[in-house]
Structures are given as C-alpha cells and as structure tokens.
C-alpha cells in the first residue's frame, strides 16, 4: 500500500532521461534529467503543467521568451504550447501535470 522509492535520487545524467513516476488519468509526474548542454527538443504538454527544478539550471523556451530557472525554483506553463529546454548545468526537474 505504501511505497518509498529512490527513483528520483538515482536517476542518472545521461543526455536526456525521462522517467514516469506517476501515471494516472488525473495526474502524471515525470522526473527529467538533462546532462549539461543537452537539449530537450520542441514538444508540448497535453495539459497545463508545473515544473520544479530539483538540481542544476535550465533555460525554458516558450512563446519566444527564455526563462532561466535554477535549483528550487518553480515554473508553470500552459498545455498544448510548444516549448523546449536546454540544460546549462547537469539538471533534474519534475513535471507535474
């Protein structure tokens, strides 16, 4: 019934890694790691999302604007909007949608 997991802690920095931690109809949580200078190419989220930077620093590009995010910062963005991410350091972040 209860589960403790180290999945976030042990997820490696190896280019782009995406791990689904939770996948339910009403909630999806992704843990994403990006090695420094790695690009998460253009894509969209199927619904509005919350991004929480756990480690590192990223550039989040959306609607012609770049947002520089770093450890312990939070950012929200609308679904169905094209965006892309570049890691300026080895980075780990959660997407909750």
Rosetta blueprint (number, residue, H / E / L):
1 X L
2 X L
3 X L
4 X L
5 X L
6 X L
7 X H
8 X H
9 X H
10 X H
11 X L
12 X L
13 X L
14 X L
15 X L
16 X E
17 X E
18 X E
19 X E
20 X E
21 X E
22 X E
23 X E
24 X L
25 X L
26 X L
27 X L
28 X E
29 X E
30 X E
31 X E
32 X E
33 X E
34 X E
35 X L
36 X L
37 X L
38 X L
39 X E
40 X E
41 X E
42 X E
43 X E
44 X L
45 X L
46 X L
47 X L
48 X L
49 X E
50 X E
51 X E
52 X E
53 X E
54 X E
55 X E
56 X L
57 X E
58 X E
59 X E
60 X E
61 X E
62 X E
63 X L
64 X L
65 X E
66 X E
67 X E
68 X E
69 X E
70 X E
71 X L
72 X L
73 X L
74 X E
75 X E
76 X E
77 X E
78 X L
79 X L
80 X L
81 X L
82 X L
83 X E
84 X E
85 X E
86 X E
87 X E
88 X L
89 X L
90 X L
91 X E
92 X E
93 X E
94 X E
95 X E
96 X E
97 X L
